[in-house]
Amino acid sequence: MCDTCGCDAGEGVRLTTLGHSHHHVVTLEQNVLARNDDLAARNRAWLDRHGIVAINVMSSPGSGKTTLLERTVADLDPAVPVSVIEGDQETLLDAHRLTAAGARTVQVNTGAGCHLDAAMVARALPELDPPDGSTVFIENVGNLVCPALFDLGERARVVLMSVTEGADKPLKYPHMFRGADVVLLNKIDLLPYVDFDMDACRAAVLRLSPGARVLPISATRGDGLDGWYSWLPDAAATERWLAP
């Protein structure tokens, strides 16, 4: 599947749809990524035709992506439907959490794969069947390296990092942060207990992505989420993906 990171172990990608009256699993063959950019462009064109905004949410494992999306799904205006493509190597644990929060969800289990790709998203979208004018969050596999390299057809990229990970993560993983439209600094409720230089981290992010928004938040306590929610309507106007 992936000539960049060598994550192909010959296992199939499993896609499971939740939020229906039925529950079924589709086994997918992993595709070579030679046409990833072309497939991503097709995904983006399809989403644009339907007025759907897809947001690629990336982080290392345990940074709080699922907790953030759970709270986001519960807090957003139900008049604007939200659905989720959930990426993990194994289990349906996070997909069940998001379905319980109210989101129509498709789980993509990548097996040994360390990221989602455009082909996986292309196969997940018909299963997800998001309504026109809705928002689709793509929760990528937890990894600060490979997900940054693969365009999925998203309109915007969000990078979530926890203050427990250290303020040097943008310097260590520049490609991930260089592509970010928003960087969410999560778990600020733990700041009294960790050594984290907020100003240094913010400065490092803005050196890599000068137009990015850097928002300190606590997904569990709710701190700073108003800024995140106020950005979401702007995601459709993300300049890097606008057609010429």
C-alpha positions in Angstrom: 0.0 0.0 0.0 2.6 2.6 1.1 5.9 2.9 -0.7 6.8 5.9 1.6 6.7 4.2 5.0 6.5 0.5 4.1 3.4 -0.1 6.2 1.9 -2.6 3.8 1.7 -6.0 5.6 -0.6 -7.6 3.1 -3.6 -7.2 5.3 -7.0 -6.1 4.0 -8.6 -2.8 5.1 -11.9 -3.4 6.9 -14.7 -0.8 6.7 -17.6 -0.9 9.1 -20.7 1.4 8.9 -22.4 2.4 12.2 -25.6 4.4 12.8 -27.8 2.2 10.5 -30.5 -0.2 11.4 -28.1 -2.8 10.2 -24.4 -3.5 10.9 -22.1 -4.9 8.3 -18.5 -5.1 7.4 -16.9 -4.7 3.9 -13.5 -6.1 3.3 -11.4 -3.9 1.0 -8.2 -4.6 -0.9 -5.4 -2.2 -0.2 -4.5 -0.2 -3.2 -1.2 1.0 -4.3 -0.8 4.7 -3.7 0.5 5.7 -7.1 -2.9 7.4 -7.9 -3.5 8.9 -4.4 -3.4 12.5 -5.4 -5.7 11.9 -8.4 -8.1 10.0 -6.1 -7.9 12.8 -3.6 -8.8 15.3 -6.2 -11.8 13.2 -7.2 -12.9 12.9 -3.6 -12.6 16.7 -3.2 -14.6 17.3 -6.4 -17.4 15.0 -5.2 -17.5 16.6 -1.8 -17.6 20.1 -3.4 -20.4 19.1 -5.7 -22.4 18.1 -2.7 -21.4 21.1 -0.6 -19.8 18.8 2.0 -16.8 20.1 4.0 -14.3 17.3 4.9 -11.9 18.0 7.7 -8.8 15.8 8.3 -8.1 15.6 12.0 -4.6 14.3 12.8 -2.5 13.7 15.9 -0.3 11.2 17.7 -2.1 8.4 19.6 -3.8 9.6 22.8 -3.9 13.3 22.1 -7.6 13.4 22.4 -9.0 13.4 18.8 -12.0 11.2 19.6 -12.8 13.1 22.8 -12.7 16.3 20.8 -15.0 14.9 18.1 -17.4 13.4 20.7 -17.8 16.8 22.3 -18.0 18.6 18.9 -20.7 16.3 17.6 -22.7 16.8 20.8 -22.3 20.6 20.9 -22.8 21.6 17.2 -26.2 22.7 15.9 -28.1 19.6 14.9 -29.4 21.5 11.9 -26.0 21.0 10.3 -25.4 17.2 10.1 -22.0 15.8 11.1 -20.6 12.5 10.2 -17.2 10.8 10.8 -14.8 8.5 9.0 -12.9 6.9 11.8 -9.4 5.5 11.2 -7.7 3.0 13.4 -5.6 -0.1 12.9 -8.0 -2.2 14.9 -11.3 -2.2 16.9 -14.6 -0.3 16.7 -14.1 1.4 20.0 -13.9 5.0 18.8 -16.6 4.5 16.2 -19.0 3.3 18.9 -18.2 6.4 21.0 -18.9 8.8 18.1 -22.1 7.0 17.1 -23.3 7.3 20.7 -22.5 11.0 20.6 -24.9 11.3 17.6 -22.6 11.1 14.5 -23.2 8.7 11.6 -19.9 6.9 11.5 -17.9 4.6 9.2 -14.9 2.8 10.8 -11.9 2.1 8.6 -9.5 -0.4 10.1 -6.2 -0.3 8.3 -4.6 -3.5 9.8 -0.9 -2.7 9.8 -1.4 0.5 7.9 -0.4 3.7 9.8 -2.6 6.2 8.0 -5.6 6.6 5.8 -5.3 7.2 2.1 -7.5 8.7 -0.6 -8.7 5.3 -1.8 -9.9 4.3 1.7 -11.8 7.6 1.9 -13.3 7.1 -1.5 -14.7 3.8 -0.4 -15.9 5.0 2.9 -17.9 8.0 1.5 -20.6 5.9 -0.2 -21.0 3.9 3.0 -21.2 7.0 5.1 -23.6 8.7 2.6 -23.3 12.2 4.2 -26.1 14.5 3.3 -25.5 17.5 1.1 -24.3 20.6 3.0 -23.0 18.6 5.9 -19.6 18.3 7.6 -17.4 15.1 7.5 -14.6 14.8 10.1 -11.9 12.3 9.1 -10.2 11.1 12.2 -6.9 9.8 10.9 -4.8 7.0 12.4 -2.8 8.3 15.4 0.6 9.1 13.9 2.5 12.4 13.4 4.5 11.2 10.3 2.7 9.4 7.5 -0.8 11.0 7.6 0.7 14.3 6.8 1.9 13.0 3.4 -1.4 11.8 2.1 -4.1 14.1 0.6 -7.5 12.5 1.3 -9.6 15.1 -0.5 -10.2 17.2 2.6 -11.0 20.9 2.6 -8.9 21.6 5.8 -6.3 20.0 8.0 -6.4 20.1 11.8 -3.5 18.9 14.0 -4.3 18.1 17.6 -1.4 17.9 20.1 -1.5 17.4 23.9 0.5 19.6 26.2 1.7 16.4 27.8 3.6 15.6 24.6 6.0 18.6 24.9 6.3 21.9 23.1 9.0 20.6 20.7 6.6 18.5 18.6 6.3 21.1 15.7 10.1 21.2 15.5 10.4 17.4 15.4 7.5 16.8 13.0 7.6 19.9 10.7 5.7 18.4 7.8 2.7 17.6 9.9 2.5 21.1 11.3 3.4 22.8 8.0 0.2 21.5 6.5 -2.0 22.5 9.4 -4.8 25.1 9.0 -5.6 24.8 12.8 -3.4 23.5 15.6 -5.3 22.6 18.8 -3.2 22.4 21.9 -5.3 20.0 24.0 -5.4 19.1 27.7 -4.6 22.6 28.9 -6.3 21.5 32.2 -3.0 19.6 32.8 -0.7 22.6 32.4 -0.1 23.0 36.2 1.3 19.5 36.2 3.5 19.5 33.1 6.5 21.5 31.7 5.0 23.0 28.5 6.1 26.3 27.0 2.9 27.6 25.3 4.6 30.6 23.7 7.5 28.6 22.3 5.1 26.0 20.8 2.9 28.7 19.3 5.9 30.4 17.8 7.2 27.1 16.3 3.8 26.4 14.7 3.5 29.8 13.2 7.0 29.6 11.7 6.0 26.5 9.9 2.4 27.6 9.0 2.1 31.4 9.3 -1.6 31.4 8.6 -2.6 28.6 11.0 -4.8 29.2 14.0 -3.3 28.0 17.3 -6.1 27.3 19.8 -5.4 26.1 23.4 -8.3 23.8 24.5 -9.4 21.2 26.9 -11.6 18.7 25.1 -12.7 17.1 28.4 -13.4 20.3 30.3 -14.5 22.5 27.4 -12.0 25.3 27.7 -11.3 27.2 24.4 -13.8 25.2 22.3 -15.7 28.3 21.3 -12.7 29.3 19.2 -12.7 25.9 17.6 -16.5 26.0 16.9 -16.2 29.5 15.5 -13.5 28.4 13.0 -15.5 25.4 11.6 -17.7 27.5 9.3 -14.5 29.0 7.8 -13.1 25.5 6.9 -14.8 25.5 3.5 -12.7 28.6 2.5 -9.4 27.0 3.2 -7.2 28.5 0.5 -4.7 25.7 -0.2 -7.5 23.5 -1.7 -9.6 26.1 -3.5 -10.0 25.4 -7.2 -8.2 28.0 -9.4 
